[in-house]
């Protein structure tokens, strides 16, 4: 009886303390001071090429329609894209963290899930980046007089939040790829072209599709990495719904299809053949996705895919302005 009592006492001593029922009010875990590097890591810089790529393509497509280069508007579009991407990343950190989705993730630790930063602080940072993106977007609207684009910007921010936020985030129901294709492909590319020349030439549409496919491929690599953890916590990403093998096939199609698009564009813009140079990063990423043994290897595939999108966009920009 004495031994049993001691064992029960020891169990009670090691039992974790209960936290607040409201995740946003849970205290931060004392695990050392949070550094600037932690915040930079939470911004997920490896995803930023995905934000820059559609702006490069859209600006190049705009420049191909005439000799004038609206570099101030182009830089403003780049600022909006980068700020929105970082805002999305912090919003995802907050939303996934308070749901417990990131509790056993394979990639770099998140601020909210680690307990080192209060959830409300992470949320506030995300909202600040959304506000900055909205401010720059408003400046673009005022400069161009395209007031209807205020509605487009509002939809972008709302869609970014409900990707993993809200009571029924659509990213948890296999619709994440639809979001990134529409907003980080079509809207970002075509919006960049439109505010500069008020036209949407064929090359802008084709480039927008390519940018969207690369963004989807990055998301697939990310979700393939987290497929076991997501399935365990009930996060029904597209990878969870269709399985590992189908995800690998779909990822390969998303990565290679843009090169078919650039080959077609090369008939009109010969320098577009240089986009094939991005295969130097894309093909190793595809190889990793098909041969990986540890989930951590897919972090490299994700980074290579993101880099491929930027190299590809740079080649198309050169082709359009050349």
DRENPA-125869 format. One record per residue (C-alpha): residue in three letters; x negated, z negated, y negated; residue number from 1. Coordinates in Angstrom, 1 decimal, always signed. Layout:
N
{rest: ALA xx: X zz: Z yy: Y nr: NUM}
...
This chain:
322
{rest: UNK xx: +0.0 zz: +0.0 yy: +0.0 nr: 1}
{rest: UNK xx: -2.8 zz: -0.9 yy: -2.4 nr: 2}
{rest: UNK xx: -4.6 zz: +2.5 yy: -1.7 nr: 3}
{rest: UNK xx: -1.3 zz: +4.3 yy: -2.2 nr: 4}
{rest: UNK xx: -0.8 zz: +2.5 yy: -5.5 nr: 5}
{rest: UNK xx: -4.2 zz: +3.4 yy: -6.7 nr: 6}
{rest: UNK xx: -3.7 zz: +7.0 yy: -5.7 nr: 7}
{rest: UNK xx: -0.4 zz: +7.1 yy: -7.6 nr: 8}
{rest: UNK xx: -2.1 zz: +5.6 yy: -10.6 nr: 9}
{rest: UNK xx: -4.9 zz: +8.1 yy: -10.5 nr: 10}
{rest: UNK xx: -2.4 zz: +11.0 yy: -10.2 nr: 11}
{rest: UNK xx: -0.6 zz: +9.7 yy: -13.3 nr: 12}
{rest: UNK xx: -3.8 zz: +9.4 yy: -15.2 nr: 13}
{rest: UNK xx: -4.7 zz: +13.1 yy: -14.5 nr: 14}
{rest: UNK xx: -1.2 zz: +14.4 yy: -15.2 nr: 15}
{rest: UNK xx: -1.3 zz: +16.6 yy: -18.3 nr: 16}
{rest: UNK xx: +0.6 zz: +15.2 yy: -21.3 nr: 17}
{rest: UNK xx: +3.9 zz: +16.8 yy: -22.2 nr: 18}
{rest: UNK xx: +3.9 zz: +18.9 yy: -25.3 nr: 19}
{rest: UNK xx: +6.7 zz: +19.6 yy: -27.8 nr: 20}
{rest: UNK xx: +9.6 zz: +21.6 yy: -26.5 nr: 21}
{rest: UNK xx: +9.1 zz: +23.9 yy: -29.4 nr: 22}
{rest: UNK xx: +5.9 zz: +25.9 yy: -28.8 nr: 23}
{rest: UNK xx: +5.4 zz: +26.5 yy: -32.5 nr: 24}
{rest: UNK xx: +5.1 zz: +22.7 yy: -33.0 nr: 25}
{rest: UNK xx: +2.6 zz: +22.1 yy: -30.3 nr: 26}
{rest: UNK xx: -0.7 zz: +20.5 yy: -31.6 nr: 27}
{rest: UNK xx: -3.9 zz: +22.5 yy: -31.4 nr: 28}
{rest: UNK xx: -6.2 zz: +21.6 yy: -28.6 nr: 29}
{rest: UNK xx: -9.4 zz: +20.0 yy: -29.6 nr: 30}
{rest: UNK xx: -11.9 zz: +22.5 yy: -28.1 nr: 31}
{rest: UNK xx: -14.4 zz: +22.9 yy: -30.9 nr: 32}
{rest: UNK xx: -14.0 zz: +24.5 yy: -34.3 nr: 33}
{rest: UNK xx: -12.5 zz: +27.9 yy: -34.5 nr: 34}
{rest: UNK xx: -15.1 zz: +30.4 yy: -35.8 nr: 35}
{rest: UNK xx: -14.9 zz: +33.6 yy: -37.7 nr: 36}
{rest: UNK xx: -15.8 zz: +35.3 yy: -34.5 nr: 37}
{rest: UNK xx: -12.7 zz: +33.9 yy: -32.9 nr: 38}
{rest: UNK xx: -10.5 zz: +35.3 yy: -35.6 nr: 39}
{rest: UNK xx: -12.3 zz: +38.7 yy: -35.4 nr: 40}
{rest: UNK xx: -11.8 zz: +38.7 yy: -31.7 nr: 41}
{rest: UNK xx: -8.1 zz: +38.0 yy: -32.1 nr: 42}
{rest: UNK xx: -7.8 zz: +41.0 yy: -34.4 nr: 43}
{rest: UNK xx: -8.9 zz: +43.1 yy: -31.4 nr: 44}
{rest: UNK xx: -11.2 zz: +45.5 yy: -33.2 nr: 45}
{rest: UNK xx: -11.5 zz: +47.7 yy: -30.1 nr: 46}
{rest: UNK xx: -7.9 zz: +48.9 yy: -30.9 nr: 47}
{rest: UNK xx: -8.6 zz: +49.9 yy: -34.4 nr: 48}
{rest: UNK xx: -9.8 zz: +53.5 yy: -33.5 nr: 49}
{rest: UNK xx: -6.2 zz: +54.0 yy: -32.3 nr: 50}
{rest: UNK xx: -5.1 zz: +53.3 yy: -35.9 nr: 51}
{rest: UNK xx: -7.7 zz: +55.5 yy: -37.5 nr: 52}
{rest: UNK xx: -7.3 zz: +58.5 yy: -35.2 nr: 53}
{rest: UNK xx: -3.8 zz: +59.6 yy: -36.3 nr: 54}
{rest: UNK xx: -4.8 zz: +59.3 yy: -40.0 nr: 55}
{rest: UNK xx: -7.8 zz: +61.5 yy: -39.4 nr: 56}
{rest: UNK xx: -5.7 zz: +64.1 yy: -37.6 nr: 57}
{rest: UNK xx: -2.9 zz: +63.9 yy: -40.1 nr: 58}
{rest: UNK xx: -5.3 zz: +64.3 yy: -43.1 nr: 59}
{rest: UNK xx: -7.0 zz: +67.2 yy: -41.4 nr: 60}
{rest: UNK xx: -3.7 zz: +68.9 yy: -40.8 nr: 61}
{rest: UNK xx: -2.8 zz: +68.3 yy: -44.5 nr: 62}
{rest: UNK xx: -6.1 zz: +69.7 yy: -45.6 nr: 63}
{rest: UNK xx: -5.6 zz: +72.8 yy: -43.5 nr: 64}
{rest: UNK xx: -2.6 zz: +73.9 yy: -45.5 nr: 65}
{rest: UNK xx: -4.5 zz: +74.1 yy: -48.8 nr: 66}
{rest: UNK xx: -7.8 zz: +73.5 yy: -50.6 nr: 67}
{rest: UNK xx: -6.8 zz: +70.2 yy: -52.3 nr: 68}
{rest: UNK xx: -7.8 zz: +67.0 yy: -50.7 nr: 69}
{rest: UNK xx: -5.8 zz: +63.9 yy: -51.5 nr: 70}
{rest: UNK xx: -8.5 zz: +61.4 yy: -50.6 nr: 71}
{rest: UNK xx: -6.9 zz: +58.4 yy: -52.4 nr: 72}
{rest: UNK xx: -3.6 zz: +58.8 yy: -50.4 nr: 73}
{rest: UNK xx: -5.6 zz: +59.4 yy: -47.2 nr: 74}
{rest: UNK xx: -7.5 zz: +56.2 yy: -47.7 nr: 75}
{rest: UNK xx: -4.3 zz: +54.4 yy: -48.4 nr: 76}
{rest: UNK xx: -2.8 zz: +55.7 yy: -45.2 nr: 77}
{rest: UNK xx: -5.8 zz: +54.5 yy: -43.3 nr: 78}
{rest: UNK xx: -5.4 zz: +51.1 yy: -44.9 nr: 79}
{rest: UNK xx: -1.8 zz: +50.9 yy: -43.9 nr: 80}
{rest: UNK xx: -2.6 zz: +52.0 yy: -40.3 nr: 81}
{rest: UNK xx: -5.4 zz: +49.4 yy: -39.9 nr: 82}
{rest: UNK xx: -3.5 zz: +46.6 yy: -41.5 nr: 83}
{rest: UNK xx: -0.4 zz: +47.3 yy: -39.3 nr: 84}
{rest: UNK xx: -2.6 zz: +47.4 yy: -36.2 nr: 85}
{rest: UNK xx: -4.2 zz: +44.1 yy: -36.9 nr: 86}
{rest: UNK xx: -0.8 zz: +42.6 yy: -37.8 nr: 87}
{rest: UNK xx: +0.6 zz: +43.7 yy: -34.5 nr: 88}
{rest: UNK xx: -2.4 zz: +42.2 yy: -32.7 nr: 89}
{rest: UNK xx: -1.8 zz: +38.8 yy: -34.3 nr: 90}
{rest: UNK xx: +1.9 zz: +39.0 yy: -33.8 nr: 91}
{rest: UNK xx: +1.3 zz: +39.7 yy: -30.1 nr: 92}
{rest: UNK xx: -1.1 zz: +36.8 yy: -29.9 nr: 93}
{rest: UNK xx: +1.6 zz: +34.5 yy: -31.3 nr: 94}
{rest: UNK xx: +4.5 zz: +35.8 yy: -29.3 nr: 95}
{rest: UNK xx: +2.8 zz: +36.1 yy: -25.9 nr: 96}
{rest: UNK xx: +1.1 zz: +32.8 yy: -26.5 nr: 97}
{rest: UNK xx: +4.2 zz: +30.8 yy: -27.1 nr: 98}
{rest: UNK xx: +5.9 zz: +32.4 yy: -24.1 nr: 99}
{rest: UNK xx: +2.9 zz: +31.5 yy: -21.8 nr: 100}
{rest: UNK xx: +2.3 zz: +35.2 yy: -21.0 nr: 101}
{rest: UNK xx: -1.4 zz: +34.9 yy: -22.0 nr: 102}
{rest: UNK xx: -2.0 zz: +31.6 yy: -20.1 nr: 103}
{rest: UNK xx: -3.9 zz: +33.3 yy: -17.3 nr: 104}
{rest: UNK xx: -4.9 zz: +36.6 yy: -18.8 nr: 105}
{rest: UNK xx: -8.1 zz: +38.4 yy: -17.7 nr: 106}
{rest: UNK xx: -9.3 zz: +39.7 yy: -21.1 nr: 107}
{rest: UNK xx: -10.7 zz: +37.7 yy: -24.0 nr: 108}
{rest: UNK xx: -8.9 zz: +34.4 yy: -24.7 nr: 109}
{rest: UNK xx: -6.2 zz: +34.5 yy: -27.4 nr: 110}
{rest: UNK xx: -5.9 zz: +32.0 yy: -30.2 nr: 111}
{rest: UNK xx: -2.4 zz: +30.8 yy: -29.5 nr: 112}
{rest: UNK xx: -2.7 zz: +30.7 yy: -25.7 nr: 113}
{rest: UNK xx: -6.0 zz: +28.8 yy: -25.9 nr: 114}
{rest: UNK xx: -4.4 zz: +26.1 yy: -28.0 nr: 115}
{rest: UNK xx: -7.2 zz: +26.1 yy: -30.4 nr: 116}
{rest: UNK xx: -5.1 zz: +27.3 yy: -33.3 nr: 117}
{rest: UNK xx: -1.5 zz: +26.3 yy: -34.2 nr: 118}
{rest: UNK xx: +0.9 zz: +29.0 yy: -33.3 nr: 119}
{rest: UNK xx: +2.4 zz: +29.0 yy: -36.8 nr: 120}
{rest: UNK xx: -1.0 zz: +29.7 yy: -38.3 nr: 121}
{rest: UNK xx: -1.5 zz: +32.7 yy: -36.1 nr: 122}
{rest: UNK xx: +2.0 zz: +33.9 yy: -37.0 nr: 123}
{rest: UNK xx: +1.3 zz: +33.4 yy: -40.7 nr: 124}
{rest: UNK xx: -1.9 zz: +35.5 yy: -40.4 nr: 125}
{rest: UNK xx: +0.0 zz: +38.3 yy: -38.7 nr: 126}
{rest: UNK xx: +2.7 zz: +38.2 yy: -41.4 nr: 127}
{rest: UNK xx: +0.0 zz: +38.4 yy: -44.1 nr: 128}
{rest: UNK xx: -1.3 zz: +41.6 yy: -42.6 nr: 129}
{rest: UNK xx: +2.2 zz: +43.0 yy: -42.4 nr: 130}
{rest: UNK xx: +2.7 zz: +42.2 yy: -46.0 nr: 131}
{rest: UNK xx: -0.5 zz: +43.8 yy: -47.0 nr: 132}
{rest: UNK xx: +0.4 zz: +47.0 yy: -45.1 nr: 133}
{rest: UNK xx: +3.8 zz: +46.9 yy: -46.8 nr: 134}
{rest: UNK xx: +2.2 zz: +46.6 yy: -50.3 nr: 135}
{rest: UNK xx: -0.2 zz: +49.5 yy: -49.7 nr: 136}
{rest: UNK xx: +2.7 zz: +51.6 yy: -48.2 nr: 137}
{rest: UNK xx: +4.8 zz: +50.8 yy: -51.3 nr: 138}
{rest: UNK xx: +2.0 zz: +52.1 yy: -53.5 nr: 139}
{rest: UNK xx: +2.0 zz: +55.3 yy: -51.5 nr: 140}
{rest: UNK xx: +5.7 zz: +55.7 yy: -51.9 nr: 141}
{rest: UNK xx: +5.5 zz: +55.1 yy: -55.7 nr: 142}
{rest: UNK xx: +2.6 zz: +57.6 yy: -56.0 nr: 143}
{rest: UNK xx: +4.4 zz: +60.3 yy: -54.0 nr: 144}
{rest: UNK xx: +8.0 zz: +59.6 yy: -55.0 nr: 145}
{rest: UNK xx: +9.1 zz: +59.7 yy: -51.4 nr: 146}
{rest: UNK xx: +11.4 zz: +56.7 yy: -51.6 nr: 147}
{rest: UNK xx: +13.1 zz: +57.4 yy: -48.3 nr: 148}
{rest: UNK xx: +9.8 zz: +56.5 yy: -46.6 nr: 149}
{rest: UNK xx: +10.5 zz: +52.8 yy: -47.5 nr: 150}
{rest: UNK xx: +13.0 zz: +52.8 yy: -44.6 nr: 151}
{rest: UNK xx: +10.3 zz: +54.3 yy: -42.3 nr: 152}
{rest: UNK xx: +7.9 zz: +51.6 yy: -43.3 nr: 153}
{rest: UNK xx: +10.5 zz: +48.9 yy: -42.7 nr: 154}
{rest: UNK xx: +11.3 zz: +50.3 yy: -39.3 nr: 155}
{rest: UNK xx: +7.6 zz: +50.3 yy: -38.4 nr: 156}
{rest: UNK xx: +7.2 zz: +46.6 yy: -39.2 nr: 157}
{rest: UNK xx: +10.4 zz: +45.6 yy: -37.5 nr: 158}
{rest: UNK xx: +9.4 zz: +47.6 yy: -34.4 nr: 159}
{rest: UNK xx: +5.9 zz: +46.0 yy: -34.5 nr: 160}
{rest: UNK xx: +7.4 zz: +42.5 yy: -34.5 nr: 161}
{rest: UNK xx: +10.0 zz: +43.1 yy: -31.7 nr: 162}
{rest: UNK xx: +7.4 zz: +44.7 yy: -29.4 nr: 163}
{rest: UNK xx: +6.6 zz: +41.2 yy: -28.1 nr: 164}
{rest: UNK xx: +8.6 zz: +39.0 yy: -30.6 nr: 165}
{rest: UNK xx: +12.2 zz: +38.0 yy: -30.7 nr: 166}
{rest: UNK xx: +14.5 zz: +36.8 yy: -27.8 nr: 167}
{rest: UNK xx: +14.4 zz: +40.2 yy: -26.0 nr: 168}
{rest: UNK xx: +11.1 zz: +42.0 yy: -26.8 nr: 169}
{rest: UNK xx: +11.2 zz: +45.5 yy: -25.6 nr: 170}
{rest: UNK xx: +7.6 zz: +45.4 yy: -24.6 nr: 171}
{rest: UNK xx: +8.7 zz: +43.1 yy: -21.8 nr: 172}
{rest: UNK xx: +11.1 zz: +45.8 yy: -20.5 nr: 173}
{rest: UNK xx: +8.8 zz: +48.7 yy: -19.9 nr: 174}
{rest: UNK xx: +9.3 zz: +50.3 yy: -23.4 nr: 175}
{rest: UNK xx: +5.9 zz: +49.5 yy: -24.9 nr: 176}
{rest: UNK xx: +4.6 zz: +53.0 yy: -24.3 nr: 177}
{rest: UNK xx: +7.6 zz: +54.5 yy: -26.1 nr: 178}
{rest: UNK xx: +6.8 zz: +52.3 yy: -29.1 nr: 179}
{rest: UNK xx: +3.1 zz: +53.2 yy: -29.4 nr: 180}
{rest: UNK xx: +3.8 zz: +57.0 yy: -28.8 nr: 181}
{rest: UNK xx: +6.4 zz: +57.1 yy: -31.6 nr: 182}
{rest: UNK xx: +4.8 zz: +54.8 yy: -34.2 nr: 183}
{rest: UNK xx: +1.0 zz: +55.1 yy: -33.4 nr: 184}
{rest: UNK xx: +1.3 zz: +58.8 yy: -32.6 nr: 185}
{rest: UNK xx: +4.1 zz: +60.7 yy: -34.3 nr: 186}
{rest: UNK xx: +5.0 zz: +58.5 yy: -37.3 nr: 187}
{rest: UNK xx: +1.4 zz: +57.7 yy: -38.2 nr: 188}
{rest: UNK xx: +0.1 zz: +61.3 yy: -37.9 nr: 189}
{rest: UNK xx: +3.1 zz: +63.1 yy: -39.4 nr: 190}
{rest: UNK xx: +3.6 zz: +60.5 yy: -42.1 nr: 191}
{rest: UNK xx: -0.1 zz: +60.9 yy: -43.2 nr: 192}
{rest: UNK xx: +0.4 zz: +64.7 yy: -43.4 nr: 193}
{rest: UNK xx: +3.7 zz: +64.5 yy: -45.2 nr: 194}
{rest: UNK xx: +2.7 zz: +62.2 yy: -48.0 nr: 195}
{rest: UNK xx: -0.2 zz: +64.5 yy: -48.8 nr: 196}
{rest: UNK xx: +1.4 zz: +67.9 yy: -48.7 nr: 197}
{rest: UNK xx: +5.1 zz: +67.4 yy: -48.2 nr: 198}
{rest: UNK xx: +5.0 zz: +69.7 yy: -45.2 nr: 199}
{rest: UNK xx: +4.6 zz: +69.3 yy: -41.4 nr: 200}
{rest: UNK xx: +2.6 zz: +72.3 yy: -40.0 nr: 201}
{rest: UNK xx: +2.4 zz: +73.0 yy: -36.3 nr: 202}
{rest: UNK xx: -1.1 zz: +71.5 yy: -36.0 nr: 203}
{rest: UNK xx: +0.2 zz: +68.2 yy: -37.3 nr: 204}
{rest: UNK xx: +2.8 zz: +68.0 yy: -34.6 nr: 205}
{rest: UNK xx: +0.4 zz: +68.9 yy: -31.8 nr: 206}
{rest: UNK xx: -2.2 zz: +66.4 yy: -33.1 nr: 207}
{rest: UNK xx: +0.5 zz: +63.7 yy: -33.4 nr: 208}
{rest: UNK xx: +1.4 zz: +64.2 yy: -29.7 nr: 209}
{rest: UNK xx: -2.3 zz: +63.9 yy: -28.7 nr: 210}
{rest: UNK xx: -2.8 zz: +60.7 yy: -30.8 nr: 211}
{rest: UNK xx: +0.3 zz: +59.2 yy: -29.2 nr: 212}
{rest: UNK xx: -0.9 zz: +60.0 yy: -25.7 nr: 213}
{rest: UNK xx: -4.2 zz: +58.3 yy: -26.3 nr: 214}
{rest: UNK xx: -2.4 zz: +55.3 yy: -27.6 nr: 215}
{rest: UNK xx: -0.2 zz: +55.2 yy: -24.5 nr: 216}
{rest: UNK xx: -3.3 zz: +55.5 yy: -22.3 nr: 217}
{rest: UNK xx: -4.9 zz: +52.5 yy: -24.0 nr: 218}
{rest: UNK xx: -1.8 zz: +50.4 yy: -23.5 nr: 219}
{rest: UNK xx: -1.6 zz: +51.5 yy: -19.8 nr: 220}
{rest: UNK xx: -5.2 zz: +50.4 yy: -19.3 nr: 221}
{rest: UNK xx: -4.4 zz: +47.1 yy: -20.8 nr: 222}
{rest: UNK xx: -1.3 zz: +46.6 yy: -18.8 nr: 223}
{rest: UNK xx: -3.0 zz: +47.7 yy: -15.6 nr: 224}
{rest: UNK xx: -5.6 zz: +45.0 yy: -16.2 nr: 225}
{rest: UNK xx: -2.9 zz: +42.4 yy: -16.6 nr: 226}
{rest: UNK xx: -0.5 zz: +43.7 yy: -14.0 nr: 227}
{rest: UNK xx: -0.7 zz: +40.7 yy: -11.7 nr: 228}
{rest: UNK xx: -0.4 zz: +38.1 yy: -14.5 nr: 229}
{rest: UNK xx: +2.4 zz: +40.0 yy: -16.1 nr: 230}
{rest: UNK xx: +4.3 zz: +40.2 yy: -12.9 nr: 231}
{rest: UNK xx: +3.9 zz: +36.5 yy: -12.3 nr: 232}
{rest: UNK xx: +5.3 zz: +35.5 yy: -15.7 nr: 233}
{rest: UNK xx: +8.2 zz: +38.0 yy: -15.6 nr: 234}
{rest: UNK xx: +6.7 zz: +40.4 yy: -18.2 nr: 235}
{rest: UNK xx: +8.1 zz: +43.8 yy: -17.0 nr: 236}
{rest: UNK xx: +5.6 zz: +46.3 yy: -18.5 nr: 237}
{rest: UNK xx: +5.7 zz: +49.9 yy: -17.4 nr: 238}
{rest: UNK xx: +2.8 zz: +49.2 yy: -15.1 nr: 239}
{rest: UNK xx: +4.7 zz: +46.3 yy: -13.4 nr: 240}
{rest: UNK xx: +7.8 zz: +48.5 yy: -13.0 nr: 241}
{rest: UNK xx: +6.1 zz: +51.6 yy: -11.5 nr: 242}
{rest: UNK xx: +3.1 zz: +50.0 yy: -9.7 nr: 243}
{rest: UNK xx: -0.6 zz: +50.3 yy: -9.8 nr: 244}
{rest: UNK xx: -1.0 zz: +53.8 yy: -8.3 nr: 245}
{rest: UNK xx: +1.6 zz: +55.4 yy: -10.5 nr: 246}
{rest: UNK xx: +0.0 zz: +53.7 yy: -13.5 nr: 247}
{rest: UNK xx: -3.4 zz: +55.2 yy: -12.6 nr: 248}
{rest: UNK xx: -1.8 zz: +58.7 yy: -12.3 nr: 249}
{rest: UNK xx: +0.1 zz: +58.4 yy: -15.6 nr: 250}
{rest: UNK xx: -3.0 zz: +57.0 yy: -17.4 nr: 251}
{rest: UNK xx: -5.0 zz: +60.1 yy: -16.2 nr: 252}
{rest: UNK xx: -2.3 zz: +62.5 yy: -17.5 nr: 253}
{rest: UNK xx: -2.2 zz: +60.7 yy: -20.8 nr: 254}
{rest: UNK xx: -6.0 zz: +60.9 yy: -21.3 nr: 255}
{rest: UNK xx: -6.4 zz: +64.5 yy: -20.2 nr: 256}
{rest: UNK xx: -3.3 zz: +66.1 yy: -21.8 nr: 257}
{rest: UNK xx: -4.7 zz: +65.9 yy: -25.3 nr: 258}
{rest: UNK xx: -7.6 zz: +68.1 yy: -24.2 nr: 259}
{rest: UNK xx: -5.2 zz: +70.8 yy: -23.2 nr: 260}
{rest: UNK xx: -3.7 zz: +70.5 yy: -26.6 nr: 261}
{rest: UNK xx: -7.0 zz: +70.8 yy: -28.3 nr: 262}
{rest: UNK xx: -7.8 zz: +73.9 yy: -26.2 nr: 263}
{rest: UNK xx: -4.7 zz: +75.5 yy: -27.5 nr: 264}
{rest: UNK xx: -5.5 zz: +74.5 yy: -31.1 nr: 265}
{rest: UNK xx: -8.9 zz: +76.1 yy: -30.6 nr: 266}
{rest: UNK xx: -7.3 zz: +79.5 yy: -30.6 nr: 267}
{rest: UNK xx: -6.3 zz: +78.9 yy: -34.2 nr: 268}
{rest: UNK xx: -9.1 zz: +76.5 yy: -35.2 nr: 269}
{rest: UNK xx: -12.2 zz: +77.4 yy: -33.2 nr: 270}
{rest: UNK xx: -14.1 zz: +74.2 yy: -34.0 nr: 271}
{rest: UNK xx: -11.4 zz: +72.3 yy: -32.1 nr: 272}
{rest: UNK xx: -13.4 zz: +73.1 yy: -28.9 nr: 273}
{rest: UNK xx: -15.6 zz: +70.2 yy: -30.0 nr: 274}
{rest: UNK xx: -12.8 zz: +67.9 yy: -29.1 nr: 275}
{rest: UNK xx: -13.9 zz: +68.4 yy: -25.5 nr: 276}
{rest: UNK xx: -17.0 zz: +66.3 yy: -26.3 nr: 277}
{rest: UNK xx: -14.7 zz: +63.3 yy: -26.2 nr: 278}
{rest: UNK xx: -14.5 zz: +63.8 yy: -22.5 nr: 279}
{rest: UNK xx: -18.0 zz: +62.2 yy: -22.3 nr: 280}
{rest: UNK xx: -16.2 zz: +58.9 yy: -23.0 nr: 281}
{rest: UNK xx: -12.8 zz: +59.7 yy: -21.5 nr: 282}
{rest: UNK xx: -13.9 zz: +60.8 yy: -18.0 nr: 283}
{rest: UNK xx: -15.9 zz: +57.5 yy: -17.4 nr: 284}
{rest: UNK xx: -12.8 zz: +55.6 yy: -18.4 nr: 285}
{rest: UNK xx: -10.7 zz: +57.6 yy: -15.9 nr: 286}
{rest: UNK xx: -13.3 zz: +56.9 yy: -13.2 nr: 287}
{rest: UNK xx: -13.1 zz: +53.2 yy: -13.9 nr: 288}
{rest: UNK xx: -9.4 zz: +53.1 yy: -13.8 nr: 289}
{rest: UNK xx: -9.4 zz: +54.7 yy: -10.3 nr: 290}
{rest: UNK xx: -12.3 zz: +52.8 yy: -8.8 nr: 291}
{rest: UNK xx: -12.3 zz: +49.4 yy: -10.5 nr: 292}
{rest: UNK xx: -12.6 zz: +46.3 yy: -8.2 nr: 293}
{rest: UNK xx: -12.2 zz: +43.6 yy: -10.8 nr: 294}
{rest: UNK xx: -9.7 zz: +43.5 yy: -13.6 nr: 295}
{rest: UNK xx: -12.5 zz: +42.8 yy: -16.1 nr: 296}
{rest: UNK xx: -13.8 zz: +46.3 yy: -15.6 nr: 297}
{rest: UNK xx: -10.7 zz: +47.7 yy: -17.2 nr: 298}
{rest: UNK xx: -11.7 zz: +46.2 yy: -20.5 nr: 299}
{rest: UNK xx: -14.5 zz: +48.8 yy: -20.6 nr: 300}
{rest: UNK xx: -12.0 zz: +51.5 yy: -19.7 nr: 301}
{rest: UNK xx: -9.8 zz: +50.4 yy: -22.6 nr: 302}
{rest: UNK xx: -12.7 zz: +50.5 yy: -25.1 nr: 303}
{rest: UNK xx: -13.8 zz: +53.9 yy: -23.8 nr: 304}
{rest: UNK xx: -10.3 zz: +55.3 yy: -24.2 nr: 305}
{rest: UNK xx: -10.0 zz: +54.0 yy: -27.7 nr: 306}
{rest: UNK xx: -13.4 zz: +55.5 yy: -28.6 nr: 307}
{rest: UNK xx: -12.3 zz: +58.8 yy: -27.0 nr: 308}
{rest: UNK xx: -9.3 zz: +58.9 yy: -29.3 nr: 309}
{rest: UNK xx: -11.5 zz: +58.5 yy: -32.4 nr: 310}
{rest: UNK xx: -14.0 zz: +61.2 yy: -31.3 nr: 311}
{rest: UNK xx: -11.1 zz: +63.5 yy: -30.5 nr: 312}
{rest: UNK xx: -9.5 zz: +62.9 yy: -33.9 nr: 313}
{rest: UNK xx: -12.8 zz: +63.5 yy: -35.7 nr: 314}
{rest: UNK xx: -13.3 zz: +66.8 yy: -33.9 nr: 315}
{rest: UNK xx: -9.8 zz: +67.9 yy: -34.9 nr: 316}
{rest: UNK xx: -10.3 zz: +66.8 yy: -38.5 nr: 317}
{rest: UNK xx: -13.4 zz: +68.9 yy: -38.7 nr: 318}
{rest: UNK xx: -11.6 zz: +71.8 yy: -37.1 nr: 319}
{rest: UNK xx: -8.7 zz: +71.6 yy: -39.6 nr: 320}
{rest: UNK xx: -10.9 zz: +71.3 yy: -42.7 nr: 321}
{rest: UNK xx: -13.6 zz: +73.7 yy: -41.6 nr: 322}
